[in-house]
């Protein structure tokens, strides 16, 4: 019977193989890189964290496959605009996450002959593979999600507004009439679009020939 870590690696490898078959957007090199990284992070117990010097235990499969994903799936079943905005935020989060993973790797040292998990040479390989994934994500954001990324930055800037600043309060009151009008018009436009779509569906049902 396979050990727990080995079973986890096999399951992850099978999952990635299925993703490679179903989604042609994942290059084969990226797929192999993910398999190597997953094997490293499953099999090694030397990865450090920001709060501790070393992880004393491996992640149990019941925690890794708990049914609670890091990123919610619900937004992916929404309208196209929401999906694009959500995926832009997901890619940005992956940039920060991989950046943190790179910081947590052991400091590079001269390569050794052996390349066991946690060894300096293996750490160099992992660093190169993480940098490769980071480049792929940054490239995707730059060429496919530039507009959404700019919108996400604007949304984040709303959370940094100085609510207790008297000048900000005064300017915000001055801008409210125009923004309120825009928000009301947008809401009415959305309602009209829904009505038009509903009427089109009803018209299509009327025109559809009766089933024999």
N, C-alpha and C positions, 0 to 999 in steps of 0.2 A: 504494500500500500504506500502511496506517495506521501512524503512529509507535508505538513501544512503549508510551508512556504513554497514548496515545489508545486503543489496543487494550485496555489494562488497564481503562480507564474504561468502555469498551463492555461488557467481560465482567462487570464488577461491576454495571453497570446492569441487564444482562440477568438476572443472578443475583437481584438485589433484586426485579425484576419478577416472576420466577418465585415467589419467596418470598411476594410480595404476593398472587398468585393462589392459592397453596397454603395460606397461613396468613392467615386473615381477622382474626387478632388484632393484626396490624400495621397501625395507622392509615395512611392515605395520606400524611398530613403527616409522619409518622415515616419513611415510606419515602422521600419526597422529601428529607428532612433527611439521611438516611444517604447518599443519592446525592450530594448537595452536598458533604458532608464527605469522602466517599471520593474525589471528584474533586479536592478541595483537597489532601488528603494524598498523592495520587498525583502531581499536577501540580506541586506546589510543592517546592522544595528548601531552604526557609528556615526550616523548623520546627526549633527549638532543642531540646536535650535537657538533662538535669540535669548531664551530665558534659562536654558540648561546647557551644560557643556556637552552632553551626549545622551542619546536615547538609550535607556537601559533595557528596553524590551522592544520586540518587533510589534508591528500593528497586527492584531488578530484579524483573521478574515471576517469575523462577525462585525467588526467595526468598519472595515473597508467596504464591505457589501451590506451595509445596514439599511439600504433602501432610502437613504436620505442624501441625495446628491448635493454637491457643493453649489451647483448652479441650478436654479429652478427651471423646470421644463414648460410650465404653464404659458409664459410669454411667447413661446415658439408656436403656439396655437392661436395667436392673436392676429390682428391685421398686419399686412406687410410692413407698414411704417413702424409699428411697434416692434416687430421682429428685428428690423434693421437696427433700430435704436438699442434694443436689448443686446444684440450680438456685438455691437460696437462697444458697449460697456463690458461685456464678457471678455472680449479680446484685450481691452485695456487692463482688466483685472488680471488676466493671464500674464501680461507684461510685468506687472508689479510682483505677481507670485513667483515667476521664474527668476526675476531679479533678486528676490529674497532667497530663493533656493541657491542661487549662485553665491550669495554672501555667506550662506551657511556651509558651503563646501570647505574642506580643509585647505589651508594655505598651500599653493603649489610648491613642490620641492623637486629636486632632481629625480628623474625617473629611475625606478628600480626594475630588477629583472622580472619579478613576479607581478602579476596584475590581479590579485585577489580583491574581493569587495572591500572597500575601505582603504586600500593601499594607495600611496601617492600616484602611481601610474594610472590606476583606475580612476582616481579623482580627477586627473587631467582629462581622461576620456569623457567622464561625466560632464565636466565643465564645457568641453567642446560640443557635446550633444545638446546641452541646455542652451548654449549660445546659438546653435543651429535652429532650435525650436523658436527661440526668441526672435531671430531674424525672420523666420517664416511668418510669425504672427505680426510683427511690425510691418512687413511687406504687404500682408493682406489688409491691414488697417489703412495703410497709406494709399493703396490703389483701389480699394473697394468700399471703404467706410470713412473716407475723409470728411464728407458732409456730416455724417452721423457723429463722428468724433468731435467735430467743432460744436455740434449741438449739445453733446454730453458735457463738454467743458463749460458751455454757457449755463446749463442746468446746475452744474456744480457751483458755479459762481453765485447763483441765487442763494445758496446756503451760507455764503460768506458775507452777505449784506449786513452791515452794522445796524442792527435793529434799534439800538439805543442812541444812535447819532442823530442830533436834532436836524442837521442839514439834510441827511438822508431821508428823514421823516417828511420834511417839508417838500423836497423834490419828488418823493414818491406820491404825495398827495396831489401835486401839480400834474404828474403824469397819469394819474388814475383815470380821468375821464376818457382819454384816448384809448388806453389799454382795456378799460371796461367795455368800450364800444367794440373794440376788436374781438374780445372774448365773446361778447353776445352775438356778434355777426358770425363768428366761426361756429358757435353752437347751433345757430339757426341753419347755417349751411350744411352742417352734418345731418341735421334732422331732415332737410330737404333731400339730400342724397339718399338717405334711408328710405324715404317715401317713394322716390323715383325708382329705386331698386325693387321695392315691394310691388309697385305698379307694373314694372316690367315682368316680374315673375308671375303676377296674376294674369297679365295679357298673354304670356306664353302658355299658361295652363288653359286659357280659353281657346287659343289657336291650336293647341295640341289635338290631333285626331283621337277619337275614342278608341280604346283598346277593344279588340274583338274577343 
